[in-house]
Amino acid sequence: MKTLFEQLKTLFDYELYSNAATLANLIISIYDTNRATLSPQEHFGTLVYYAESLFHERRFREAETIYRQALQLKRLLTKNKSPNCKTSAGSVPGPVDLQSEVELKYKTARCLIEMKCYRDAIVLLQSLALKQRTPKVNMLLSKLCHNHGHERSAIGTYKEVLKECPLAFEAIEGLLTLGVKGIEVNSMIVDATMAPQCSEWMSSWIKAHANIQARKYTDAIQTLRSIEANTCLRNYHQLLVLIGECYYHNGDYEQAYITLKRAHAMQPQSKNGLQILALLMAKNKKIAELEKLITPSPSLLNEYTSEMWYVMGQYLFATGKYEKAVYFVQKACFQNSRNVEALVLKAEVLFQVKKYQQGIAHLRYGQQFAPYRYEIHKALVDNYLNMGRNREAQLQALKAVKMLGESARMLVLLARTYMKDEAARPKAKALCLKALEMSENFLPAVYLLSEIYLRENDISTRMKLLKKHVMLSKNSKLHVMLAETLNNEKDHSGALEHYSIALNLDPSNRVAMSGLLMVGQNKGGTSSTASNAGASSSYLESMAEDGSDVPDNPLEMIEIRTTGANEMESESDAMWSDLEIEINQ
């Protein structure tokens, strides 16, 4: 007949963790009453099985307490160790020695991380001697040190990981992020690089990641595209995600969207690249696609990662449900406090509900660990402009240009801060022209330069600019802007043509629809004053959609859609209601 301890081991070996935790708790209770029930080794084994079972059941706080008790008993047994006190081989479940000090400290650290006690986890892992640390201990310690400012320690532990596991990609990328040269990283894994299966792509992979960390996205894209075209990795999901993210960070949103959508179609359940894809869907007003990206299911809440909560928040933000959006994006930030996309989205939601200082605080926090992210600087500049704090917007934009370097989008960002001041408007014009020299068809520069020509009453130059760029790119907004200019110049047939083209490109373009009606009114004898007022209104609405400079605060112009009592609830609203009910229980 089996003893209680042997029954516990059987439960654990068959992975019946909840049952094992219950039995272990019972055994320890009996042991506290009668010490003869268990030998010292069985007592220690019971604590280990108990802690492991709690860990598998995600009861981390309880598991951490039991792990510490096991560690304390382990030291006592080691101190009093004698030939008659050896731990039996049968008490070690599986190839990993769960009863070793290294494993116990590793699992305790994992519990501390789940409890967000990061400093305690670092101290605990560093208490292990260097020779005791296994690759998984070094990897965990590397990530902790990296994320909490101990960069020198992180570099050392990442290198220790690569000594035994040269294809640990997170360690490779971690070293490159911390400023270690690509050549040095390559030298540490030369044996793996020369292997037949890796020789054609490994060096290029490291080179591309080194370029990403140096913010040389164009070079990174070129290298990654070469890997895709010429190696066996052409169907590798993560490669497509990297290419898409590089396009996004380089400001090429159209290519980013195409590439990330292709990657998502390849692996729909992967979270990699999911946030940026959701953001681009919202930016392109593809709300139906965004809603399908993740279908909320109350039964899967425990599986939701920071990325999934972000997608929910982005969908609600895109549909104007700001109070709900802030809840879900807060969940994303709570699960990963360094999620830059979530921080920026939360700030934007807060700006919409006029909580400006809280939004700025989130962006400033993001700047501490991601000062190179354009989206953070843009959100700050937009907010300062909307608040009428033009000088602060200028200083922020100048700081961004200095930090990120001159590029077309950085120059346009700076140019927008000069638009409110008529005396400084020539600076904005010069910056836009310089941006178009850098990137001939950079549309935000075209939009802003067109606005400057309008304010200068230089209609012929404005029309020439717009006609040039409608030939270079199929863009509904450009056609609307040109149509409005032609309409104001009494060229109604030309305006009608370009409004029609705009609607063909974007059937949901409300500005183009209203423009067509306006042209009809003009033909029917509507006064030119009403026409000009309508054109100005639709133009400003169009400019506001792209975040360009407008006279009024766009935050005050937003209408939040409300559902009437008798309106039928949509299927998506029903799903969100179910999700809220589940969360609030």
Backbone torsions as a table, in degrees:
resi	resn	phi	psi	omega
1	MET	NA	133.9	-177.5
2	LYS	-73.9	146.5	173.3
3	THR	-77.7	171.0	177.3
4	LEU	-60.3	-40.9	-179.5
5	PHE	-63.4	-42.0	178.4
6	GLU	-65.8	-36.0	175.2
7	GLN	-63.8	-40.0	177.8
8	LEU	-61.5	-45.4	179.5
9	LYS	-60.9	-39.6	178.8
10	THR	-62.3	-45.7	177.8
11	LEU	-58.9	-44.0	-178.5
12	PHE	-66.4	-44.0	-179.4
13	ASP	-61.0	-32.4	177.7
14	TYR	-89.1	9.0	175.2
15	GLU	61.8	31.9	173.5
16	LEU	-90.9	71.2	-166.1
17	TYR	-67.7	-39.8	-179.8
18	SER	-65.1	-38.8	176.1
19	ASN	-66.8	-40.8	179.8
20	ALA	-63.4	-40.2	179.7
21	ALA	-63.6	-41.4	179.3
22	THR	-63.8	-45.0	-179.4
23	LEU	-67.8	-40.2	179.6
24	ALA	-61.7	-40.8	177.8
25	ASN	-61.7	-40.8	178.8
26	LEU	-65.4	-44.3	-178.9
27	ILE	-61.6	-43.1	-179.3
28	ILE	-65.7	-36.7	177.0
29	SER	-62.5	-42.8	177.6
30	ILE	-64.6	-40.9	-178.3
31	TYR	-62.8	-37.3	178.9
32	ASP	-63.4	-28.7	179.5
33	THR	-85.2	-38.2	-176.5
34	ASN	-136.1	101.2	-175.4
35	ARG	-65.3	-16.5	-179.3
36	ALA	-77.2	-8.6	-176.7
37	THR	-63.8	-39.2	-176.1
38	LEU	-127.1	146.0	169.0
39	SER	-76.2	163.9	177.6
40	PRO	-54.3	-40.6	-179.1
41	GLN	-67.7	-39.0	178.3
42	GLU	-69.1	-35.3	175.4
43	HIS	-61.1	-45.4	178.4
44	PHE	-63.0	-45.1	179.1
45	GLY	-61.8	-37.9	178.5
46	THR	-63.1	-42.6	178.0
47	LEU	-61.7	-40.8	-179.2
48	VAL	-65.5	-47.7	178.8
49	TYR	-61.5	-39.0	179.1
50	TYR	-62.7	-49.6	-179.1
51	ALA	-63.1	-43.7	179.9
52	GLU	-62.7	-41.2	179.5
53	SER	-64.7	-42.1	177.0
54	LEU	-63.0	-38.5	179.4
55	PHE	-62.9	-45.5	179.5
56	HIS	-65.9	-26.8	178.1
57	GLU	-87.8	4.4	178.3
58	ARG	62.9	30.8	174.5
59	ARG	-99.5	71.2	-165.5
60	PHE	-68.5	-38.2	-178.6
61	ARG	-63.5	-44.7	177.7
62	GLU	-65.6	-41.9	-178.9
63	ALA	-61.3	-41.4	-179.1
64	GLU	-60.5	-40.8	179.3
65	THR	-63.3	-44.0	-178.3
66	ILE	-70.8	-38.3	176.2
67	TYR	-58.4	-42.7	-179.6
68	ARG	-65.0	-38.1	175.7
69	GLN	-63.2	-40.2	178.6
70	ALA	-64.8	-40.8	178.1
71	LEU	-62.4	-42.6	179.7
72	GLN	-62.8	-42.9	179.1
73	LEU	-68.9	-35.1	178.6
74	LYS	-60.3	-43.7	178.6
75	ARG	-62.6	-40.9	-179.2
76	LEU	-65.6	-42.4	178.9
77	LEU	-66.4	-37.9	178.9
78	THR	-66.0	-40.0	-179.9
79	LYS	-64.1	-39.8	-177.0
80	ASN	-97.2	17.9	-172.7
81	LYS	-64.9	137.0	177.2
82	SER	-142.1	168.3	-179.8
83	PRO	-55.0	-25.6	-178.6
84	ASN	-89.2	0.5	-174.0
85	CYS	-111.3	16.2	-176.5
86	LYS	-68.5	140.9	177.7
87	THR	-72.4	130.6	-177.9
88	SER	-70.4	143.8	-178.2
89	ALA	-62.4	-29.1	-177.8
90	GLY	-67.9	-16.3	-177.9
91	SER	-86.7	-2.4	179.9
92	VAL	-98.3	107.1	-175.6
93	PRO	-81.2	103.2	174.3
94	GLY	93.8	-179.3	-175.5
95	PRO	-69.6	-27.7	178.3
96	VAL	-84.4	129.0	-179.5
97	ASP	-78.9	93.7	-177.6
98	LEU	-65.6	-16.8	-175.3
99	GLN	-96.2	2.8	177.9
100	SER	-77.0	153.6	179.6
101	GLU	-61.8	-37.6	-178.9
102	VAL	-61.7	-47.8	-177.8
103	GLU	-66.6	-39.5	179.9
104	LEU	-64.3	-42.1	179.4
105	LYS	-69.8	-36.0	178.1
106	TYR	-62.4	-47.8	-178.7
107	LYS	-67.5	-35.9	176.4
108	THR	-62.4	-41.5	178.1
109	ALA	-63.3	-39.5	177.6
110	ARG	-60.8	-40.6	177.3
111	CYS	-63.8	-42.6	-180.0
112	LEU	-62.5	-37.4	178.8
113	ILE	-65.3	-43.4	177.9
114	GLU	-61.9	-29.2	178.3
115	MET	-89.0	2.2	178.9
116	LYS	65.2	29.4	174.2
117	CYS	-98.4	68.8	-170.2
118	TYR	-68.0	-41.6	-178.7
119	ARG	-63.5	-40.8	177.9
120	ASP	-62.9	-37.8	178.8
121	ALA	-65.2	-41.4	178.2
122	ILE	-61.6	-47.7	-179.2
123	VAL	-60.0	-43.0	-178.1
124	LEU	-63.9	-46.3	-179.1
125	LEU	-68.1	-35.7	178.9
126	GLN	-71.2	-14.5	176.7
127	SER	-73.6	-14.1	174.6
128	LEU	-77.2	137.8	176.6
129	ALA	-64.1	151.7	-176.8
130	LEU	-55.2	-38.8	-178.1
131	LYS	-72.1	-21.0	179.9
132	GLN	-80.7	-21.1	-171.2
133	ARG	-74.8	121.7	177.0
134	THR	-84.6	167.9	178.6
135	PRO	-55.3	-38.5	-178.1
136	LYS	-71.3	-31.1	174.8
137	VAL	-66.7	-46.1	179.7
138	ASN	-63.0	-37.6	-179.6
139	MET	-66.2	-44.4	179.4
140	LEU	-64.7	-42.7	179.2
141	LEU	-65.3	-37.4	178.3
142	SER	-59.8	-48.7	-178.8
143	LYS	-62.4	-42.3	179.5
144	LEU	-62.5	-47.5	-179.7
145	CYS	-64.7	-40.2	-179.5
146	HIS	-61.2	-45.5	-175.1
147	ASN	-78.8	-9.9	-175.5
148	HIS	-125.6	27.5	167.6
149	GLY	85.0	3.1	178.9
150	HIS	-95.8	70.4	-168.8
151	GLU	-69.1	-39.5	-179.4
152	ARG	-63.0	-43.7	178.3
153	SER	-63.9	-39.2	-179.8
154	ALA	-62.5	-43.1	179.5
155	ILE	-60.4	-44.7	-179.5
156	GLY	-61.9	-44.3	-178.0
157	THR	-73.8	-34.1	174.2
158	TYR	-60.0	-42.3	-179.8
159	LYS	-64.1	-36.7	177.6
160	GLU	-64.1	-36.8	177.3
161	VAL	-62.4	-44.9	-176.1
162	LEU	-68.7	-22.9	177.8
163	LYS	-61.2	-38.4	-178.6
164	GLU	-102.0	-25.5	-177.3
165	CYS	-131.2	78.0	-173.3
166	PRO	-65.1	-15.7	178.7
167	LEU	-105.1	28.0	173.0
168	ALA	-79.5	94.5	-170.9
169	PHE	-64.3	-33.2	178.5
170	GLU	-65.1	-35.2	177.1
171	ALA	-68.7	-41.2	177.6
172	ILE	-60.4	-50.0	-178.8
173	GLU	-66.4	-34.7	177.6
174	GLY	-62.2	-43.8	178.6
175	LEU	-63.8	-43.1	179.1
176	LEU	-64.1	-39.0	178.0
177	THR	-62.1	-35.3	-177.8
178	LEU	-84.6	7.6	172.3
179	GLY	96.0	4.5	176.6
180	VAL	-71.3	134.2	-176.4
181	LYS	-66.1	147.1	179.8
182	GLY	-59.3	-35.6	179.9
183	ILE	-63.7	-41.2	180.0
184	GLU	-66.7	-43.1	178.3
185	VAL	-62.7	-42.4	179.6
186	ASN	-60.6	-37.7	-179.2
187	SER	-67.7	-26.3	-178.8
188	MET	-76.4	-20.3	-176.4
189	ILE	-124.2	31.9	-173.1
190	VAL	-60.6	-35.0	-179.9
191	ASP	-63.0	-43.4	178.8
192	ALA	-68.5	-36.4	-179.2
193	THR	-63.5	-34.1	-177.0
194	MET	-85.5	-6.8	179.8
195	ALA	-62.4	145.5	-175.7
196	PRO	-55.1	-37.7	-177.5
197	GLN	-75.6	-15.7	-174.3
198	CYS	-114.0	-14.9	-169.3
199	SER	-61.9	-30.3	-174.3
200	GLU	-82.5	-13.2	-175.2
201	TRP	-135.3	-19.8	-170.3
202	MET	-63.1	-46.2	-179.5
203	SER	-62.3	-40.2	178.6
204	SER	-66.9	-35.8	178.5
205	TRP	-61.0	-45.5	178.6
206	ILE	-65.4	-41.6	178.5
207	LYS	-59.6	-43.6	179.8
208	ALA	-63.4	-44.0	179.2
209	HIS	-66.2	-35.3	176.3
210	ALA	-63.2	-40.5	177.1
211	ASN	-66.0	-37.5	178.0
212	ILE	-62.6	-45.3	-179.3
213	GLN	-67.3	-28.1	176.8
214	ALA	-85.6	4.7	-179.0
215	ARG	62.7	26.0	175.6
216	LYS	-95.3	73.9	-170.2
217	TYR	-70.2	-34.0	179.2
218	THR	-62.4	-43.9	178.2
219	ASP	-65.7	-39.5	179.8
220	ALA	-63.2	-43.5	179.1
221	ILE	-60.8	-43.8	-179.6
222	GLN	-60.6	-43.5	-179.7
223	THR	-67.6	-44.2	-179.2
224	LEU	-66.5	-37.9	176.9
225	ARG	-64.3	-36.1	177.6
226	SER	-65.0	-41.0	176.6
227	ILE	-61.6	-43.5	-178.7
228	GLU	-63.3	-39.4	-174.4
229	ALA	-79.9	-30.5	-167.3
230	ASN	-116.6	1.2	-176.6
231	THR	-128.1	-179.9	-179.1
232	CYS	-76.9	1.0	-177.8
233	LEU	-93.3	16.7	-173.5
234	ARG	-62.7	-23.8	179.5
235	ASN	-109.5	22.6	-178.1
236	TYR	-83.1	119.7	-175.3
237	HIS	-57.4	-47.9	-175.7
238	GLN	-64.5	-30.0	176.6
239	LEU	-63.3	-44.4	177.7
240	LEU	-63.4	-40.1	178.7
241	VAL	-61.1	-44.8	179.6
242	LEU	-61.0	-43.7	179.3
243	ILE	-62.2	-45.1	179.0
244	GLY	-61.7	-43.0	179.4
245	GLU	-65.8	-36.5	177.3
246	CYS	-64.6	-42.7	176.5
247	TYR	-59.3	-42.8	-178.7
248	TYR	-63.2	-49.6	-178.6
249	HIS	-66.4	-21.3	178.3
250	ASN	-89.7	-1.2	176.3
251	GLY	88.6	4.5	178.7
252	ASP	-93.9	81.2	-171.2
253	TYR	-70.9	-30.7	-179.2
254	GLU	-66.0	-48.0	178.5
255	GLN	-66.7	-35.8	177.5
256	ALA	-60.9	-44.4	-179.4
257	TYR	-63.5	-45.8	-178.9
258	ILE	-61.5	-44.9	-175.9
259	THR	-70.3	-44.0	-178.7
260	LEU	-69.4	-33.3	176.9
261	LYS	-66.5	-38.6	176.5
262	ARG	-64.2	-41.8	178.5
263	ALA	-63.9	-41.4	-179.4
264	HIS	-65.9	-37.3	177.8
265	ALA	-64.3	-30.8	-179.9
266	MET	-71.9	-42.4	179.2
267	GLN	-136.9	83.9	-174.5
268	PRO	-63.0	-23.7	-177.1
269	GLN	-88.4	-7.0	-178.2
270	SER	-75.3	141.7	178.5
271	LYS	-89.5	-12.1	-178.2
272	ASN	-66.8	127.5	-179.7
273	GLY	78.2	-0.3	-173.8
274	LEU	-66.0	-40.9	-175.4
275	GLN	-66.2	-45.9	-178.6
276	ILE	-67.1	-37.2	176.4
277	LEU	-61.4	-43.8	178.6
278	ALA	-62.1	-42.3	179.9
279	LEU	-62.4	-43.1	-179.3
280	LEU	-68.8	-34.2	175.1
281	MET	-63.1	-43.1	177.9
282	ALA	-64.4	-41.1	-179.8
283	LYS	-62.8	-37.3	179.6
284	ASN	-87.6	5.0	178.3
285	LYS	60.5	34.2	176.1
286	LYS	-94.8	69.1	-172.3
287	ILE	-67.5	-38.0	-179.9
288	ALA	-63.4	-41.4	177.9
289	GLU	-67.0	-39.4	179.4
290	LEU	-62.7	-40.8	-179.6
291	GLU	-64.5	-34.2	-179.4
292	LYS	-79.0	-13.4	-175.4
293	LEU	-59.6	-43.3	172.3
294	ILE	-140.9	119.0	176.2
295	THR	-87.0	118.5	-178.0
296	PRO	-64.0	130.6	-179.8
297	SER	-134.6	114.0	-178.3
298	PRO	-56.3	-27.8	-177.4
299	SER	-73.4	-13.9	-177.2
300	LEU	-111.9	18.5	-175.4
301	LEU	-58.2	-36.0	-178.4
302	ASN	-66.3	-19.9	-179.6
303	GLU	-90.9	-6.5	-175.3
304	TYR	-71.2	125.4	177.8
305	THR	-95.0	177.7	177.2
306	SER	-58.0	-39.0	-178.8
307	GLU	-64.3	-39.2	-178.5
308	MET	-70.2	-40.2	175.6
309	TRP	-61.9	-37.4	179.1
310	TYR	-61.3	-44.8	-178.7
311	VAL	-60.6	-41.0	176.4
312	MET	-60.3	-46.5	179.4
313	GLY	-61.6	-39.8	-179.5
314	GLN	-65.1	-40.7	178.5
315	TYR	-62.5	-46.2	-178.9
316	LEU	-66.6	-37.5	177.1
317	PHE	-64.1	-42.9	-178.7
318	ALA	-65.7	-26.1	179.6
319	THR	-98.5	11.2	173.3
320	GLY	78.8	13.6	-179.7
321	LYS	-96.9	75.2	-168.1
322	TYR	-69.3	-38.5	-178.3
323	GLU	-65.4	-39.4	175.8
324	LYS	-70.3	-39.1	-178.0
325	ALA	-59.9	-42.3	-176.1
326	VAL	-65.2	-30.5	178.5
327	TYR	-66.3	-48.2	-176.0
328	PHE	-70.8	-37.0	179.9
329	VAL	-71.7	-28.0	173.5
330	GLN	-65.2	-37.2	175.7
331	LYS	-60.5	-41.1	179.0
332	ALA	-63.0	-43.1	179.6
333	CYS	-67.6	-35.9	-178.5
334	PHE	-66.8	-40.6	180.0
335	GLN	-72.7	-30.1	178.0
336	ASN	-145.1	98.5	-174.8
337	SER	-68.1	-12.1	179.8
338	ARG	-106.3	21.9	177.7
339	ASN	-80.6	98.6	-173.3
340	VAL	-61.9	-44.4	-179.6
341	GLU	-58.8	-40.7	-179.7
342	ALA	-67.5	-39.8	179.1
343	LEU	-63.7	-43.3	-180.0
344	VAL	-65.9	-43.6	179.5
345	LEU	-63.5	-41.8	179.8
346	LYS	-63.1	-40.4	177.7
347	ALA	-61.6	-42.5	-179.5
348	GLU	-65.0	-38.3	176.6
349	VAL	-63.9	-43.9	-179.9
350	LEU	-64.0	-36.7	176.8
351	PHE	-63.2	-38.6	-178.5
352	GLN	-65.8	-32.2	178.9
353	VAL	-96.2	16.6	171.8
354	LYS	67.1	27.4	172.9
355	LYS	-100.8	71.9	-169.3
356	TYR	-66.6	-45.8	-176.3
357	GLN	-64.5	-37.8	177.8
358	GLN	-65.1	-40.1	177.7
359	GLY	-63.1	-43.8	178.5
360	ILE	-62.1	-40.1	179.8
361	ALA	-60.2	-40.5	178.3
362	HIS	-65.2	-40.2	179.4
363	LEU	-68.8	-38.8	177.5
364	ARG	-63.7	-37.4	176.8
365	TYR	-63.7	-43.1	178.1
366	GLY	-61.9	-34.4	178.9
367	GLN	-63.5	-26.9	-177.4
368	GLN	-61.9	-37.2	-177.8
369	PHE	-115.9	-6.8	177.3
370	ALA	-139.0	59.0	-177.7
371	PRO	-68.0	-12.6	-177.7
372	TYR	-87.2	-2.4	-175.5
373	ARG	-84.4	118.3	-179.7
374	TYR	-58.3	-38.8	-174.6
375	GLU	-60.4	-34.8	179.3
376	ILE	-66.7	-47.4	-179.7
377	HIS	-63.2	-42.1	-179.3
378	LYS	-63.1	-43.8	-179.6
379	ALA	-62.1	-39.7	178.0
380	LEU	-65.4	-45.5	179.6
381	VAL	-62.1	-46.1	179.4
382	ASP	-57.8	-43.1	-177.7
383	ASN	-66.2	-44.9	179.2
384	TYR	-62.1	-40.4	178.2
385	LEU	-63.9	-42.6	-180.0
386	ASN	-65.3	-28.6	179.1
387	MET	-86.5	-3.7	-178.8
388	GLY	79.3	12.8	179.9
389	ARG	-94.7	72.3	-170.0
390	ASN	-68.0	-36.4	-179.2
391	ARG	-64.9	-41.9	178.4
392	GLU	-66.2	-36.2	177.2
393	ALA	-63.1	-42.3	177.9
394	GLN	-62.1	-46.2	-179.6
395	LEU	-62.0	-41.2	179.2
396	GLN	-64.6	-42.5	179.7
397	ALA	-66.5	-40.1	177.5
398	LEU	-63.0	-41.3	178.1
399	LYS	-63.3	-39.5	-179.9
400	ALA	-65.3	-43.5	179.1
401	VAL	-62.7	-41.0	179.5
402	LYS	-65.1	-38.4	-176.4
403	MET	-79.0	-42.3	-173.9
404	LEU	-97.3	-10.7	-179.3
405	GLY	87.8	165.0	-179.3
406	GLU	-78.4	123.4	172.4
407	SER	-143.4	169.5	-176.6
408	ALA	-57.7	-46.8	-176.3
409	ARG	-72.0	-30.2	177.1
410	MET	-68.8	-38.7	179.2
411	LEU	-66.9	-38.6	178.3
412	VAL	-67.4	-39.6	177.4
413	LEU	-57.9	-45.1	178.0
414	LEU	-66.8	-40.8	-178.3
415	ALA	-59.8	-38.3	-178.2
416	ARG	-62.1	-28.2	-179.0
417	THR	-74.2	-14.4	179.1
418	TYR	-94.1	-5.0	-172.2
419	MET	-70.7	-29.4	-177.6
420	LYS	-71.0	-28.2	-176.7
421	ASP	-98.3	113.2	-176.5
422	GLU	-60.6	-33.9	-179.0
423	ALA	-69.3	-28.8	-177.7
424	ALA	-92.7	-1.4	-175.5
425	ARG	-62.9	-32.8	174.4
426	PRO	-58.1	-32.1	176.0
427	LYS	-64.2	-42.7	179.0
428	ALA	-60.8	-42.0	-179.9
429	LYS	-62.4	-44.4	-179.9
430	ALA	-63.7	-39.3	179.6
431	LEU	-66.4	-39.8	178.4
432	CYS	-65.1	-41.8	178.4
433	LEU	-63.9	-38.3	177.8
434	LYS	-67.0	-38.2	178.3
435	ALA	-62.8	-40.0	179.1
436	LEU	-71.4	-25.1	172.6
437	GLU	-68.2	-37.4	179.1
438	MET	-72.0	-41.6	-178.8
439	SER	-138.4	104.5	-167.4
440	GLU	-57.3	-35.0	-175.0
441	ASN	-117.8	40.9	179.0
442	PHE	-80.3	103.3	-167.3
443	LEU	-63.0	-40.2	177.3
444	PRO	-56.3	-34.8	176.4
445	ALA	-67.7	-38.5	178.2
446	VAL	-63.6	-45.4	-179.8
447	TYR	-59.2	-48.1	-175.3
448	LEU	-70.1	-40.7	178.5
449	LEU	-63.9	-38.5	176.8
450	SER	-61.3	-40.8	177.4
451	GLU	-63.5	-39.0	179.0
452	ILE	-64.1	-45.0	178.4
453	TYR	-61.3	-36.8	178.3
454	LEU	-63.3	-44.6	-179.5
455	ARG	-68.8	-27.6	176.8
456	GLU	-84.2	-3.5	-177.5
457	ASN	61.8	29.7	177.7
458	ASP	-96.7	74.8	-171.0
459	ILE	-69.3	-37.1	-177.5
460	SER	-65.4	-42.5	178.8
461	THR	-67.1	-38.4	178.1
462	ARG	-62.1	-44.7	-179.1
463	MET	-65.7	-38.7	178.5
464	LYS	-63.2	-42.5	179.0
465	LEU	-61.5	-47.0	-177.0
466	LEU	-68.3	-40.4	178.9
467	LYS	-62.4	-36.9	179.0
468	LYS	-63.8	-43.9	-172.0
469	HIS	-84.1	-22.1	172.9
470	VAL	-70.0	-22.1	175.4
471	MET	-79.0	-27.4	-176.2
472	LEU	-84.8	-27.8	-176.8
473	SER	-145.7	147.1	176.8
474	LYS	-88.1	96.3	-174.6
475	ASN	-137.3	121.2	-175.0
476	SER	-65.6	-35.1	-177.8
477	LYS	-65.5	-39.0	177.7
478	LEU	-61.6	-42.6	179.8
479	HIS	-65.3	-37.2	177.3
480	VAL	-64.1	-44.9	-179.6
481	MET	-62.0	-43.0	178.5
482	LEU	-66.3	-39.7	179.5
483	ALA	-62.8	-41.6	179.6
484	GLU	-64.8	-39.1	177.7
485	THR	-64.1	-44.8	179.2
486	LEU	-64.3	-39.2	179.7
487	ASN	-63.6	-41.8	178.4
488	ASN	-66.2	-25.1	178.2
489	GLU	-92.4	13.1	176.3
490	LYS	70.2	14.1	176.2
491	ASP	-91.6	77.2	-172.4
492	HIS	-68.8	-35.2	180.0
493	SER	-66.8	-40.6	176.8
494	GLY	-64.6	-40.9	179.0
495	ALA	-63.1	-43.3	-179.9
496	LEU	-60.5	-40.9	-179.7
497	GLU	-61.8	-46.8	-175.5
498	HIS	-76.2	-31.3	172.2
499	TYR	-62.5	-39.6	179.7
500	SER	-65.9	-42.2	177.7
501	ILE	-62.0	-42.1	179.7
502	ALA	-60.1	-42.0	179.5
503	LEU	-69.1	-32.8	176.0
504	ASN	-65.4	-37.5	179.3
505	LEU	-74.7	-35.9	-178.5
506	ASP	-142.5	91.5	-176.3
507	PRO	-61.2	-17.7	-178.8
508	SER	-95.0	8.5	-176.8
509	ASN	-72.8	102.7	-176.7
510	ARG	-67.8	-32.2	179.6
511	VAL	-64.2	-41.2	178.7
512	ALA	-66.8	-39.0	178.4
513	MET	-61.3	-48.6	179.7
514	SER	-65.6	-31.9	178.0
515	GLY	-64.2	-41.1	177.5
516	LEU	-61.4	-41.7	176.8
517	LEU	-63.0	-38.6	-178.9
518	MET	-64.5	-40.2	178.4
519	VAL	-63.8	-40.4	177.4
520	GLY	-62.3	-39.5	178.4
521	GLN	-65.5	-40.7	178.7
522	ASN	-61.5	-41.0	179.4
523	LYS	-68.1	-27.5	-179.6
524	GLY	-85.9	4.9	175.1
525	GLY	99.3	18.0	177.3
526	THR	-66.6	144.8	-176.7
527	SER	-63.3	147.2	-179.3
528	SER	-66.7	-28.1	179.6
529	THR	-64.2	-46.6	178.8
530	ALA	-63.0	-38.6	-179.5
531	SER	-61.5	-47.4	-178.3
532	ASN	-64.6	-38.8	179.7
533	ALA	-64.2	-42.4	179.5
534	GLY	-65.5	-41.0	180.0
535	ALA	-62.9	-43.5	179.7
536	SER	-61.0	-42.3	-178.2
537	SER	-62.7	-47.5	-178.2
538	SER	-67.2	-32.8	178.9
539	TYR	-65.5	-45.4	180.0
540	LEU	-64.3	-37.8	177.1
541	GLU	-62.1	-41.8	179.3
542	SER	-63.4	-41.9	179.7
543	MET	-65.8	-38.1	-178.1
544	ALA	-63.7	-33.1	-178.1
545	GLU	-62.8	-30.5	-179.1
546	ASP	-98.9	9.9	177.1
547	GLY	75.7	17.2	179.5
548	SER	-77.9	170.4	-175.9
549	ASP	-69.7	128.2	175.9
550	VAL	-132.0	154.3	-176.4
551	PRO	-62.9	-37.5	-177.1
552	ASP	-97.6	163.3	178.5
553	ASN	-78.3	112.9	-176.7
554	PRO	-63.2	-22.0	179.3
555	LEU	-64.5	-30.4	-177.7
556	GLU	-84.9	-7.3	-176.7
557	MET	-99.2	-3.6	-176.1
558	ILE	-77.4	133.7	175.0
559	GLU	-104.6	127.5	176.7
560	ILE	-92.1	118.3	-177.1
561	ARG	-68.0	132.5	176.4
562	THR	-115.8	146.7	-178.4
563	THR	-97.1	127.9	179.4
564	GLY	-68.8	161.4	-176.5
565	ALA	-64.0	-30.3	-175.7
566	ASN	-96.9	0.8	-179.8
567	GLU	-74.5	143.1	-179.7
568	MET	-76.7	135.7	-179.7
569	GLU	-73.0	134.1	179.7
570	SER	-75.4	165.2	-179.7
571	GLU	-62.9	-40.3	-179.7
572	SER	-67.1	-39.2	177.6
573	ASP	-62.3	-37.6	178.9
574	ALA	-63.1	-40.5	179.2
575	MET	-64.5	-42.4	-179.7
576	TRP	-65.7	-36.5	178.0
577	SER	-62.9	-43.0	177.9
578	ASP	-60.0	-40.1	-178.7
579	LEU	-65.6	-42.4	179.0
580	GLU	-63.0	-41.2	179.6
581	ILE	-60.6	-43.2	-178.4
582	GLU	-64.1	-41.8	-178.3
583	ILE	-66.0	-39.1	-174.8
584	ASN	-78.7	-9.9	180.0
585	GLN	-74.2	NA	NA
